């Protein structure tokens, strides 16, 4: 669903997390008190939690900073502004990745950026759902066109984008983070974010990549009940220090654009050493699942093509291009 103009105005008024009387809200929106009640019912459908207390009014359970197109666009350097054709911010969308995958079929040459406040069908790896409550986290995707090398030219792209994400987080003094092969952002052994890249095109010719990122800034426990793995968010990682969603969105977009723009000629090799510095599985006992097969061993990092290296119990080291890693020990 899309928010009405009145609902957006309510959210702006309540974004400070303080109580606002129904009378004040009704006057600000030029509607009746009963109409205000109806507007809040619509907000509940997006998972927005609020309190309604007699004599005090309405208050959002958590302060809210809505994404602002002007703030994000003007925060980009001129170079990065020129790299993209458009930026859209949606109130609610099925998935930013799905939206740009469809968009690519109509505008294959466009370098479009899509943010969403809420995803009704957020996409994770291997068909999983990415829990996407309204206004708390970051959900973004970038459509990028690679002209040469075909789909093979995108090999290792998820690792390079992971480096970009860590760079952006460190820019905001968030250092207790690392990367889990091939595309997860981790902190203290728990998943903080994930990268999903969907590629379509020719084997040897041009191809399009939709680069998606979901990052937990604040994930209410009530919204995370369906998550089956250990998770965390920046409010836990960063403690009481607050982070501007708009500033972080701008930083993430800038760093990802910087890396993606040169990836076609530079490739993953330029980022291998930095990725290894952030590797939070190095030396850990883990199991790699590939379909019905599972491989136990010790993670030995990645090779020069970005493939995962696992040392088997017999001492041999094998490289793997795909799979899902499960671990039991404590990691960064």
Secondary structure, 3 states (H helix, E strand, C coil): CCCCHHHHHHHHHHCCCCCECHHHHHHHHCCCHHHHHHHHHHHHCCCCCEEEECCCEEEECCCCCCCCHHHHHHHCCHHHHHHCCEEEEEEEECCHHHHHHHHHHHCCCCCEEEEEEEECCCECHHHCECCCCCCCCEEEEEEEEECCCHHHHHCCHHHHHHHHHHHHHHHCCCCCCEEECCCEEEECCEEEEEEEEEEEECCCCCEEEEEEEEECCCCCHHHCCCCCCCECCHHHHCCCCCCCHHHHHHHHHHHHHHHHHHHHHHCHHHHHHHHHHHECCCCCEEEEEECCEEEEEEEEEECCCCCEEEECCCCCEEEECCCEEEECCCCC
